[in-house]
Amino acid sequence: MSLVLHPFVINQPFRHRYVDQSLEYVVNHPGVWVTTSDEIADHYTRTA
């Protein structure tokens, strides 16, 4: 799953707490790979 966080949306001060809570919930599940688009491209290049 890709989670895109646009600065206009997440840079609203009243949303910071909810973004933090959501990300903490997601990344604490086993098998979740927190990465960047560059790391995904590198992985694809190495394994394709």
BAPAPA-880728 format. One line per 2 residues: number of its first residue (from 1); their letters; for each residue x, y, z of C-alpha. Coordinates in pm, whole numbers, padded with zeros to 5 digits. Last residue first. Example, Ala and Ser with C-alpha at 12.3 -4.5 7.8 and 13.67 -1.06 7.14 Angstrom:
BEGIN
2) SA) 01367:-00106:00714 ~ 01230:-00450:00780 $
END
This chain:
BEGIN
48) AT) 01338:-00794:-01160 ~ 01495:-00834:-00816 $
46) RT) 01773:-00575:-00814 ~ 01588:-00317:-01024 $
44) YH) 01270:-00362:-00819 ~ 01459:-00312:-00495 $
42) DA) 01627:00000:-00629 ~ 01291:00139:-00745 $
40) IE) 01138:00069:-00404 ~ 01433:00237:-00232 $
38) DS) 01390:00543:-00455 ~ 01017:00559:-00377 $
36) TT) 01096:00569:-00008 ~ 01060:00301:00256 $
34) VW) 00872:00176:00557 ~ 00837:-00198:00504 $
32) VG) 00562:-00345:00720 ~ 00622:-00714:00788 $
30) PH) 00507:-00709:01148 ~ 00277:-00421:01242 $
28) NV) 00430:-00128:01430 ~ 00461:00081:01114 $
26) VY) 00084:00115:01070 ~ -00010:00222:01423 $
24) EL) 00278:00468:01451 ~ 00186:00615:01113 $
22) SQ) -00175:00669:01219 ~ -00086:00823:01554 $
20) DV) 00165:01063:01398 ~ -00079:01163:01122 $
18) YR) -00351:01219:01384 ~ -00128:01434:01606 $
16) HR) -00008:01644:01315 ~ -00359:01718:01182 $
14) FP) -00434:02030:01393 ~ -00107:02184:01275 $
12) QN) -00195:02163:00903 ~ 00116:02047:00725 $
10) IV) -00033:01707:00656 ~ -00283:01819:00391 $
8) FP) -00090:02087:00204 ~ 00228:01880:00239 $
6) HL) 00071:01587:00052 ~ 00108:01256:00231 $
4) VL) 00102:00963:-00009 ~ 00053:00623:00150 $
2) SM) 00132:00340:-00085 ~ 00000:00000:00000 $
END
